Amino acid sequence: MRTRLRQWGKSMGVCIPRTLAAEVGLRDDSPIELRLDGATIVIEPCVHLPRLGDLLEGIRPDNVHREVNTGPAAGDEAS
């Protein structure tokens, strides 16, 4: 798909068609990652990490693992 780069204040902007954005799960105000891959500009959706509270709510007595013995302390962690 071809489009044009446009002036946007002191920056440049690219308009992403709604159908293309929807295919990768982007909506208005979605966080994206911009990076260079050689001479190519790559736009990727940011990975949505779960919130700590949501993760903690998933802990139940039946899915808590026991302590694992990894051997004696090595280095300064014992002090």
N, C-alpha and C positions, 0 to 999 in steps of 0.2 A: 504494500500500500504506500502510495506517495502522498506527502503532505509538504507544507512549507514551514520553515522556521520564521517566527515573527518577533519583532521587537516588543518587549514587555517591560516597561520602565527602563532600567539600566541593564536588564537581563534579556535573554532570548527565551521564547516559549514555543512549545509544540502542542498542538491540539490533538488529543487522542480521541478518536471516534468512540462513542458510547458502546457500540457493539463490540469493538476490540477490547475496550476496558472491561466490559462485563465478562468476556471470555476468560480473563485472568483474575476476576474477582475484585477489580478496582471500582470504587465509587467516589463521589465527591469527597475530598479531604482525606483520601486514603494515603497512608505513608508509603513512599516509594524510595528505592535506593538507586542512585545514579553512580555509574562507574565507567571507567575507560577500560576497554579490552583492545589494546593496541591503538588503532586509529578509529575504533568503533565505540560509540556511546551506547551503553546498555541501560535500560530502564527496567527495574524489577520491583514487584510488590515486596514490601518488607514482611518478614516472617512475623506472624503474630504469636508472641510468647504468652503462655497462660499466666495469669496473675497468681502470686503466691497463695493468697487466700483460697482461690479455687482449687489449687493443688492440695492444700492442707485439708480441705473439706472432703477430699477423696480418700483420706487415710481412715482405715477401719481396722479393728482387731484382727480380722481374717487376712489382711494384706500387708501387715507390718512384718518385716523380716527380723530375724534374730541377729544379735551381735555376731560379727565374724572375727575370729582370731587370726590376725595377720602376722603374728610373731612378736618378739620383744621390740620395745621402742628402739629406734636408731636415730641418733642426732639429738637435737634440743627439744623435741616435742614432749619428752618425759619430764622436763623441768618446769 
